[in-house]
Amino acid sequence: MLSTIRIVLVQTFHPGNIGATARAMKTMGLSDLVLVNPRSFPDEEAERLAAGATDVLNTARVVTSLDEAVNDCVQVVGASARLRSLPLPHFDEPDDMAQSVIRNAHEAPVALVFGRERSGLTNDEIRCCTHQVSIPANPEYGILNLSQAVQILAYEVHRAWRKQAESGFTYQRPLDATPPSREQFGHFQDHLARLMQQSGFLTQPHARTEEQLQALFARAQPSRKELSLLRGLLSAFEAHLPTK
Amino acid sequence: MLSTIRIVLVQTFHPGNIGATARAMKTMGLSDLVLVNPRSFPDEEAERLAAGATDVLNTARVVTSLDEAVNDCVQVVGASARLRSLPLPHFDEPDDMAQSVIRNAHEAPVALVFGRERSGLTNDEIRCCTHQVSIPANPEYGILNLSQAVQILAYEVHRAWRKQAESGFTYQRPLDATPPSREQFGHFQDHLARLMQQSGFLTQPHARTEEQLQALFARAQPSRKELSLLRGLLSAFEAHLPTK
């Protein structure tokens, strides 16, 4: 479904922005790039800034009008820094836009359109769009670099996509972070309770103190490995305690 | 509150990334930048990429250790592409991280720490952190450009901030998008209903058709100005209708 989401750049001046856009796209699982009258493309600067995303540049389409870029799309979202007085349905929040795009992208291509670095999109180009979106920003300085704007909107689209149950997206987990079983954790708690007594820390049964320390360790959510280290530490202390 | 949120870059290789970071920060209302052993700073390339955010560069602090950069902070979030096997509390989702940061930033400075372009943060540097965050991305190509990662996390922090009632953040609205009053909209509906009859469109009272068209116009949420244009169009048609 991310494959039906298209990024369209209109008359980009700096080829570096095209390269950085390709990289931003690829990190967020997007690959369909269309360039409308780019000033200079292909270009070494684009290759350089694309880093490991030159495949996105290599499959990018170059066309001569925005119509050509989006005429097969069921939704065309124009990204602009300033609202125009041609009020299309407008998303104040990129996350609302992203949810709408993900829904529509099931059916057919959906495009996010970005204009020129200095002047954005013309009124005629806005007319090719079905929606507008702005990125809420500092009212005193709200103009993001073009490829940064692409990165944010691509990130929001990826976020809307992964929050769907059927996306199958899984978070990275470090290999040794398996939680312990309840039984293993119980052994640790018993060991700790015993040593609290044996060490003289709890001079009398003091449920509150014991509870609080146990709660701390529970909240820390030690992995299996960490629990094993803690047990080892407790045993090292235990070796020095008078046997009770 | 955004003023207590600090961005820390550790041993940045490309001064352009420092400049792009400053710009990304300013667009999201952040201004506190600290550089730990940057390879080259100040630098023309940083100035160039900062665009209108050179003030952020000018007030940036340069220090020689991460400790120095964050020792007054109550929360230090290390941004890394890969989870380390030194498992700090970890945010899978930048929005969870941002909500936590915004809560803590009421009290004292909070830092987001970014490592070297190629190798990220060292284990010693991770030890200076209280939390880790990753940006969920394409598992086949998940390494964002440094300033892009800053842009995304700054964006998420801004988003968490503006969603608070007390932020006072308001969305841009184009000047002529004031909605009409209910009375004005009622006049339009009456006018439309009258002309649906007068034109012969509704040959008999047909509540469903009239309802559907009225619903369309309600859903379009015309601004005061647009309503006025619609009334003008209706009047232009009306001039040609037989008076009933």
Boltz contact constraints between the chains, C-beta under 6 A:
constraints:
  - contact:
      token1: [A, 24]
      token2: [B, 148]
      max_distance: 6.0
  - contact:
      token1: [A, 26]
      token2: [B, 141]
      max_distance: 6.0
  - contact:
      token1: [A, 27]
      token2: [B, 137]
      max_distance: 6.0
  - contact:
      token1: [A, 27]
      token2: [B, 138]
      max_distance: 6.0
  - contact:
      token1: [A, 27]
      token2: [B, 144]
      max_distance: 6.0
  - contact:
      token1: [A, 29]
      token2: [B, 138]
      max_distance: 6.0
  - contact:
      token1: [A, 52]
      token2: [B, 141]
      max_distance: 6.0
  - contact:
      token1: [A, 83]
      token2: [B, 172]
      max_distance: 6.0
  - contact:
      token1: [A, 83]
      token2: [B, 174]
      max_distance: 6.0
  - contact:
      token1: [A, 85]
      token2: [B, 174]
      max_distance: 6.0
  - contact:
      token1: [A, 85]
      token2: [B, 176]
      max_distance: 6.0
  - contact:
      token1: [A, 87]
      token2: [B, 177]
      max_distance: 6.0
  - contact:
      token1: [A, 92]
      token2: [B, 171]
      max_distance: 6.0
  - contact:
      token1: [A, 137]
      token2: [B, 27]
      max_distance: 6.0
  - contact:
      token1: [A, 138]
      token2: [B, 27]
      max_distance: 6.0
  - contact:
      token1: [A, 138]
      token2: [B, 29]
      max_distance: 6.0
  - contact:
      token1: [A, 141]
      token2: [B, 26]
      max_distance: 6.0
  - contact:
      token1: [A, 141]
      token2: [B, 52]
      max_distance: 6.0
  - contact:
      token1: [A, 144]
      token2: [B, 27]
      max_distance: 6.0
  - contact:
      token1: [A, 148]
      token2: [B, 24]
      max_distance: 6.0
  - contact:
      token1: [A, 148]
      token2: [B, 151]
      max_distance: 6.0
  - contact:
      token1: [A, 151]
      token2: [B, 148]
      max_distance: 6.0
  - contact:
      token1: [A, 151]
      token2: [B, 151]
      max_distance: 6.0
  - contact:
      token1: [A, 152]
      token2: [B, 155]
      max_distance: 6.0
  - contact:
      token1: [A, 155]
      token2: [B, 152]
      max_distance: 6.0
  - contact:
      token1: [A, 171]
      token2: [B, 92]
      max_distance: 6.0
  - contact:
      token1: [A, 172]
      token2: [B, 83]
      max_distance: 6.0
  - contact:
      token1: [A, 174]
      token2: [B, 83]
      max_distance: 6.0
  - contact:
      token1: [A, 174]
      token2: [B, 85]
      max_distance: 6.0
  - contact:
      token1: [A, 174]
      token2: [B, 87]
      max_distance: 6.0
  - contact:
      token1: [A, 176]
      token2: [B, 85]
      max_distance: 6.0
  - contact:
      token1: [A, 177]
      token2: [B, 87]
      max_distance: 6.0
